Structure formats: C-alpha cells, structure tokens
Amino acid sequence: MTAPPAPSDTPPAPAVSLAGLEPLGTLRRRWAVMIGALLSVAMVAGLVHELFDHGLAGLSRAVPHSPWFYVFFLASYFALPISDFVIFRRLWRVPAAAFSALNTKRIANDVLIGYSGDAYFYAWARARLKMVAAPFGAVKDVSIVSGIAGNLMTILLAAVALPLGWNLIEPDLRSTILWSLSIPLGVSAAVLAFSRRVFSLPRRDLWFIFVVDCLRLLIVGVTLALAWAAAMPSVAAGMWLFLVAGRQLVSRLPLLPNKDLLFANFAILVIGQDRTLSDLVAFTAASTLLMHVAIITIFGMVQGVERMTAWRRAR
C-alpha cells in the first residue's frame, strides 16, 4: 500500500481572482480613449493659440451686416462633416452620434497635424462601433479618395484660373506653382496605379466616396463665394468664384510658402479694395476658428452630460 505524500512546508499559491483580470478587449480599446482625450486637449490649445494670435483681429475690424453671409458661411462650414456623415452612413450605418465625432475629426485636421482627425475618428470607431470589425481600412480609403478628389479639383481649377491670372502672378512664383501642380498629379496617379493594393473597400463604395467628395468641394466653393459676395455686393459673384478657385488652388499646392499671404495679395490685385478685402478674409478665417471653438464646446458639454447620466445609472 502506497503511503500518502508527506505534507509540504511550502504554503499553497494564493488563488487568483478572475474578477480582477481585465478583459483583453478592454485593454485594446484603452489606447483609443487615450488618443481621443489627448487630441481633444491639443485641439483646444491649438484653437486658443490661433484665435488670440491673429484670428480675433479680423473680427474686431469688419463684421458683415448681411445675414446671407452667415447663412452661406455656415453652409460652407458644415459641408465637410455632412458629406463625411453621408459616406460613413453608407459604409457602417453610423448613428447620429457620429456627427459629433466627424466634426471633431474635421477640426483636428484643420488645427493639428494633417490626418490627426482621421486617427481620432478611427479611435472613436474602434471604441464605440462594435459592429465594425476593422475600421482602419475604411477610414484610410475615405482619406485617400478625399485627397484624390481634392487633387483632381485643384488641377481642374488650375486649368481654368491660371490662364486668366497668369499675368498677375510674380514670375518667380510661376515655376513654383507648376512644380507644385506636378506633385498632387503624381501622387494621385501613383495611388490609382496601385489601387488594388492600396484600397480595401469595394470599387462601388470608392466611386460613391469620390462623387460625394467632389460635390462637397463644389458646394464649399460656391457657398463661400456667395458669402463673400453678400459681404461685398459691389464685387460680382463670378469674380468671387474665380477667387475661390484661386484659394483652392493655393491651399492644395505643397511647395508654396505663406499661402494665406499669397492668396490675399492675389485677391487684392484682382479686386482692389485692399483694406476691405483683407478684413473680409481675416474675418472668414477667424469665424472658422470661432466655429471650431463653439463646436468643441457644445459637443464636449453634450458628451459630459451623457457620461454623467450613464455614471448615475450605473450606481
């Protein structure tokens, strides 16, 4: 008969409570929450710096009296988040709450480093949209197609605007503009050449995104031109459309230094009225920044109330 084993002097290992182990999915989602919080803080700091650095100067000089300026300005401002909502509504059936995240995405891209807003929206989708298994591919494709649409629109506008305003551009800048045009053209051509390796969405969805982005660019240009025409009715709306084309062209060209100053000087050469026009351009830029601040504040308050309500229900 085998003797029972002698008792060991080593104390047994303490039992591990499974309730204290955090699920792996929660650990994976934590980085998304941290990225969203860091980007929100950085956006607020960037907006405050922009406003108090030079943005409020435009507001203090000339405020348009026509209410149509503000109507068309708001239409121009919300064209981007609305178009993004239409796109992701088709791709993911996102709820209405996604409109807040898409506005934050737009503000982060404007104020912080380029495509930081896309990183924020990717983190938002990972944390909240459980029905989306891999949102990175869709966010990436939407950003790339949006860039291609912007590059194509820039090239088309250059074909229209440059011949009309060629003599108004300084000779030293002409070669820089032409070289700058080759960059978006080359990038778009390279992406399209390797489209099967770059894109993950079906071609039908890619065409839908492209059409929506082109319509959005058209709406932004027309509504901004109408807003400026309402503020300065002495200038024909057609001239403002020409200037909006020049603004889009200047903003998309990568090699041009001091783009805002270049556009302002170009607009003054075309229209004249340098003080009034420069005040209007400054007012538009400052109004955009103030809208950013208002959107961040409103949506931040709404999210704070929702979190407080959820916390009280959980108690």
C-alpha positions in Angstrom: 0.0 0.0 0.0 1.4 3.4 -1.0 1.9 5.8 1.8 0.2 9.2 1.4 2.5 12.0 0.3 4.2 13.9 3.1 2.8 17.4 3.7 4.8 20.1 2.2 6.1 23.1 4.2 5.6 25.4 1.2 2.3 27.3 1.5 -0.1 26.9 -1.4 -0.1 29.7 -4.0 -2.9 32.2 -3.4 -5.9 31.8 -5.5 -6.1 34.3 -8.3 -9.4 36.2 -8.6 -10.7 36.1 -12.1 -12.8 39.2 -11.5 -9.6 41.2 -11.1 -8.3 40.3 -14.5 -9.2 42.9 -17.1 -10.5 41.5 -20.4 -8.1 41.7 -23.3 -10.6 43.6 -25.4 -10.8 46.4 -22.8 -7.0 46.7 -22.8 -7.0 47.0 -26.5 -9.7 49.7 -26.5 -8.0 51.8 -23.8 -5.5 53.3 -26.3 -8.4 54.6 -28.4 -9.8 56.5 -25.4 -6.4 58.0 -24.6 -5.8 59.1 -28.2 -9.2 60.8 -28.2 -8.5 62.6 -24.9 -5.1 63.8 -26.0 -6.3 65.1 -29.3 -9.2 66.9 -27.6 -6.8 68.7 -25.3 -4.4 69.5 -28.2 -7.3 70.9 -30.3 -8.5 73.3 -27.5 -4.9 74.5 -27.0 -4.4 75.0 -30.8 -7.7 76.9 -31.2 -6.9 79.2 -28.3 -3.5 79.9 -29.7 -4.8 80.6 -33.2 -7.6 82.9 -32.0 -5.5 85.0 -29.7 -2.6 85.0 -32.1 -4.2 86.6 -35.1 -7.8 85.3 -35.5 -9.6 87.9 -33.4 -8.0 90.7 -35.4 -10.3 90.0 -38.3 -13.4 90.0 -36.1 -12.5 93.4 -34.5 -12.3 95.3 -37.8 -15.2 94.5 -40.1 -18.3 92.4 -39.4 -20.5 91.8 -42.5 -24.0 93.2 -42.0 -25.8 91.0 -44.5 -27.4 87.9 -42.9 -26.8 86.0 -46.1 -23.1 86.0 -45.4 -23.6 83.9 -42.2 -26.1 81.6 -44.0 -23.7 80.8 -46.8 -20.7 80.6 -44.4 -22.5 78.0 -42.2 -23.4 76.0 -45.3 -19.7 76.1 -46.4 -18.6 75.2 -42.9 -20.8 72.1 -42.4 -20.4 70.8 -45.9 -17.4 68.6 -44.9 -18.8 66.9 -41.8 -22.2 66.4 -43.5 -20.5 64.7 -46.5 -18.4 62.5 -44.2 -21.6 61.5 -42.3 -23.3 60.6 -45.6 -20.2 58.5 -46.5 -19.9 56.6 -43.3 -23.7 56.2 -43.0 -23.5 54.2 -46.2 -20.4 52.2 -45.1 -21.2 51.5 -41.5 -24.8 52.7 -40.8 -23.4 55.0 -38.2 -25.8 56.6 -35.7 -26.5 60.3 -35.4 -23.9 60.5 -32.6 -21.2 60.0 -35.3 -21.8 63.6 -36.5 -20.1 64.9 -33.3 -17.0 62.7 -33.9 -16.9 63.7 -37.6 -16.9 67.4 -36.6 -14.0 66.7 -34.2 -12.2 64.9 -37.0 -12.5 67.9 -39.2 -11.3 70.3 -36.5 -8.3 68.2 -35.6 -7.3 68.0 -39.3 -7.6 71.8 -39.5 -5.9 72.8 -36.3 -3.4 70.0 -35.6 -1.2 67.9 -37.8 -2.7 66.6 -41.0 -4.8 63.4 -40.7 -4.7 63.6 -36.9 -8.5 63.9 -37.2 -8.6 60.7 -39.1 -6.7 59.0 -36.3 -9.2 60.3 -33.8 -12.2 59.0 -35.8 -10.5 55.6 -36.2 -10.1 55.5 -32.4 -13.7 56.6 -32.0 -15.0 53.9 -34.3 -12.9 51.2 -32.5 -14.2 52.2 -29.1 -17.9 52.7 -30.0 -18.9 50.9 -33.2 -18.9 47.3 -32.2 -20.4 46.3 -35.5 -17.3 47.4 -37.3 -14.6 44.8 -37.0 -11.8 46.7 -38.8 -12.5 50.4 -39.3 -8.9 51.3 -40.3 -9.4 50.2 -43.9 -12.5 52.3 -44.4 -11.0 55.4 -42.7 -7.9 55.0 -44.8 -9.8 54.7 -48.0 -12.0 57.6 -47.3 -9.0 59.8 -46.6 -7.2 58.7 -49.7 -10.2 59.2 -52.0 -10.8 62.6 -50.5 -7.3 63.6 -51.2 -7.6 62.4 -54.8 -10.8 64.3 -55.3 -9.1 67.4 -53.9 -6.1 67.0 -56.2 -8.3 66.5 -59.2 -10.3 69.6 -58.4 -7.0 71.5 -57.9 -5.8 70.5 -61.3 -9.1 71.4 -63.0 -9.2 74.8 -61.2 -5.6 75.4 -62.2 -6.5 74.8 -65.9 -9.2 77.5 -65.5 -7.7 80.0 -63.2 -4.0 80.1 -64.2 -4.5 81.3 -67.8 -6.8 84.1 -66.5 -4.5 85.2 -63.7 -1.1 84.3 -65.1 0.0 87.9 -65.6 -1.0 88.7 -62.0 1.5 86.2 -60.6 5.0 87.1 -59.9 7.5 85.5 -62.4 9.4 83.8 -59.6 6.2 82.0 -58.4 5.1 80.7 -61.7 7.7 77.9 -61.9 7.0 77.0 -58.2 3.3 76.8 -59.0 3.9 74.5 -62.0 6.2 72.3 -60.0 3.7 72.2 -57.1 1.0 71.0 -59.5 3.1 68.1 -60.6 3.2 66.7 -57.0 -0.6 66.2 -56.5 -0.9 64.9 -60.0 2.0 62.4 -59.5 0.7 61.2 -56.1 -2.8 60.7 -57.4 -1.5 58.8 -60.5 0.7 56.5 -58.2 -2.3 55.7 -55.9 -4.5 54.9 -58.8 -1.8 52.7 -60.4 -1.6 50.6 -57.3 -5.2 50.9 -56.3 -5.7 47.1 -55.8 -3.0 47.1 -53.1 -4.0 50.5 -51.6 -7.7 50.3 -51.2 -9.7 47.7 -49.2 -13.3 48.9 -50.0 -15.2 47.7 -53.0 -15.0 49.8 -56.1 -18.6 50.8 -55.9 -18.1 52.3 -52.5 -14.9 54.1 -53.7 -16.8 55.7 -56.6 -19.6 56.8 -54.1 -17.0 58.4 -51.8 -15.4 60.1 -54.8 -18.7 61.6 -56.1 -19.7 62.8 -52.6 -16.3 64.5 -52.1 -16.5 66.2 -55.5 -19.9 67.5 -54.7 -18.7 68.7 -51.3 -15.8 70.6 -52.8 -18.2 72.2 -55.3 -20.7 73.2 -52.5 -17.9 74.6 -50.4 -16.6 76.8 -53.2 -20.0 78.1 -54.3 -21.3 78.8 -50.8 -18.0 80.6 -49.8 -18.2 82.7 -53.0 -21.8 83.6 -52.3 -20.9 84.5 -48.7 -18.2 86.9 -49.8 -20.5 88.3 -52.5 -23.1 89.0 -49.8 -20.5 90.8 -47.6 -19.1 92.8 -50.6 -22.0 93.3 -53.0 -20.0 95.7 -55.1 -18.0 92.7 -56.5 -19.7 90.3 -58.9 -20.3 86.8 -57.7 -18.5 85.4 -60.7 -15.3 87.2 -59.6 -15.7 85.6 -56.2 -16.0 82.2 -57.8 -12.7 82.9 -59.6 -11.1 83.9 -56.3 -12.4 80.8 -54.6 -10.8 78.7 -57.3 -7.6 80.5 -56.7 -7.9 79.9 -53.0 -8.5 76.2 -53.5 -5.5 76.1 -55.9 -3.2 77.9 -53.5 -4.3 75.8 -50.5 -3.5 72.5 -52.2 -0.1 73.3 -53.6 2.6 71.9 -51.4 5.7 73.9 -52.4 4.2 77.4 -52.0 5.4 79.4 -48.9 3.0 81.6 -46.9 -0.1 80.6 -48.8 -2.6 82.9 -47.0 -0.4 85.9 -47.8 -0.1 84.8 -51.4 -3.9 84.4 -51.8 -4.6 87.8 -50.1 -2.2 89.6 -52.4 -3.7 87.8 -55.5 -7.2 88.8 -54.4 -6.2 92.4 -53.9 -4.6 92.5 -57.3 -7.8 91.2 -58.9 -10.4 93.1 -57.0 -8.6 96.0 -55.3 -10.1 97.5 -52.1 -7.1 96.0 -50.2 -8.3 97.0 -46.7 -11.9 95.9 -47.1 -10.9 92.6 -48.8 -8.1 91.8 -46.3 -10.6 92.4 -43.4 -13.1 90.1 -45.0 -10.6 87.3 -45.5 -9.4 87.7 -41.9 -13.0 87.7 -40.7 -13.7 84.5 -42.5 -10.7 82.8 -41.1 -11.5 84.0 -37.6 -15.1 82.9 -37.9 -14.0 79.5 -38.9 -11.9 79.2 -35.8 -14.7 80.5 -33.6 -17.0 77.9 -35.1 -14.4 75.3 -34.2 -14.4 76.5 -30.6 -18.2 76.5 -30.4 -18.5 73.0 -31.9 -15.9 71.6 -29.5 -17.6 73.3 -26.5 -21.1 72.2 -27.4 -20.3 68.6 -28.2 -18.0 68.4 -25.2 -20.8 69.5 -22.9 -23.2 67.0 -24.5 -20.7 64.2 -24.0 -20.1 65.3 -20.4 -23.9 65.2 -19.7 -24.1 61.7 -21.3 -21.3 60.4 -19.2 -22.7 61.8 -16.0 -26.1 60.2 -16.8 -24.5 56.8 -17.6 -22.5 57.0 -14.4 -25.6 57.7 -12.3 -27.5 54.9 -13.8 -24.6 52.5 -13.2 -24.5 53.3 -9.5 
